[in-house]
Amino acid sequence: MLTDNRRRGAVRMAWALVLGFFLGGLLTRLSEMFLPDSAARTFLTTSVSLSVGPFSLDLLALALTVGPLAVNLNVLTAAGVFLVALVVRSWI
């Protein structure tokens, strides 16, 4: 059976990124809740944000607005993506 490995690899990578972002966000929230105020907490939870404003498409019969879309990156988000990538690589 012929399969497109390139497409399957791209889908796996996309899922790894999405799940890694969720895991990183969860780790960030947990560290904000349970770590005391310190340099380590500041280092782990300081993030860089990238956002794209709202996108509007207005056709006469249909109007659609998407956004704003934002990505927050920090050390724990990168760790979450790395952990999920390791799991995906070993299981699949």
C-alpha positions as CSV (number, residue, x, y, z in Angstrom):
1,M,0.0,0.0,0.0
2,L,1.4,3.4,-1.0
3,T,1.3,6.1,1.7
4,D,2.5,9.6,1.6
5,N,5.1,9.8,4.4
6,R,5.8,13.4,3.9
7,R,2.2,14.4,4.5
8,R,1.9,12.0,7.5
9,G,5.1,13.5,9.0
10,A,3.7,17.0,8.6
11,V,0.5,16.1,10.4
12,R,2.5,14.5,13.2
13,M,4.6,17.6,13.5
14,A,1.6,19.8,13.6
15,W,-0.1,17.7,16.3
16,A,3.2,17.6,18.3
17,L,3.3,21.4,18.2
18,V,-0.3,21.9,19.2
19,L,-0.1,19.4,22.1
20,G,3.3,20.8,23.1
21,F,1.9,24.3,23.3
22,F,-1.0,23.0,25.5
23,L,1.4,21.1,27.8
24,G,3.7,24.2,28.0
25,G,0.8,26.4,28.9
26,L,-0.3,24.0,31.6
27,L,3.3,23.9,33.0
28,T,3.4,27.7,32.9
29,R,0.2,28.0,34.8
30,L,1.2,25.4,37.4
31,S,4.5,27.1,38.0
32,E,2.8,30.5,38.4
33,M,0.5,29.0,41.0
34,F,3.0,26.9,43.0
35,L,6.4,28.5,42.7
36,P,7.3,31.3,45.1
37,D,8.3,34.7,43.8
38,S,11.9,34.1,42.8
39,A,14.3,34.6,39.9
40,A,13.6,31.0,38.7
41,R,9.8,31.7,38.5
42,T,10.5,34.9,36.6
43,F,12.8,33.1,34.2
44,L,10.4,30.2,33.6
45,T,7.2,32.3,33.1
46,T,8.5,35.4,31.2
47,S,7.1,35.1,27.7
48,V,7.4,36.6,24.3
49,S,4.1,37.2,22.5
50,L,3.4,37.1,18.8
51,S,-0.1,38.1,17.6
52,V,-1.8,38.7,14.4
53,G,-4.8,41.1,14.4
54,P,-8.3,40.2,13.4
55,F,-8.9,39.0,9.9
56,S,-12.2,39.9,8.3
57,L,-13.8,38.5,5.2
58,D,-17.1,40.0,4.1
59,L,-18.9,38.4,1.2
60,L,-22.4,39.5,0.6
61,A,-23.9,36.3,1.8
62,L,-21.3,35.4,4.4
63,A,-19.2,37.4,6.9
64,L,-16.3,35.8,8.8
65,T,-14.0,37.3,11.3
66,V,-11.0,35.3,12.8
67,G,-8.6,36.6,15.4
68,P,-6.7,37.9,17.0
69,L,-4.4,34.9,17.0
70,A,-1.6,35.0,19.6
71,V,1.3,32.7,20.4
72,N,3.1,33.1,23.8
73,L,6.5,31.5,24.0
74,N,8.6,30.9,27.1
75,V,11.0,28.2,28.5
76,L,8.2,26.0,29.7
77,T,6.4,26.1,26.4
78,A,9.6,25.0,24.6
79,A,10.0,22.2,27.2
80,G,6.4,21.1,26.5
81,V,7.0,21.0,22.8
82,F,10.2,19.1,23.3
83,L,8.6,16.5,25.6
84,V,5.6,15.9,23.3
85,A,8.0,15.6,20.3
86,L,10.0,12.9,22.2
87,V,6.8,11.0,23.0
88,V,5.5,11.2,19.4
89,R,8.8,10.1,18.0
90,S,9.0,7.1,20.3
91,W,5.4,5.9,20.0
92,I,4.7,6.6,16.4
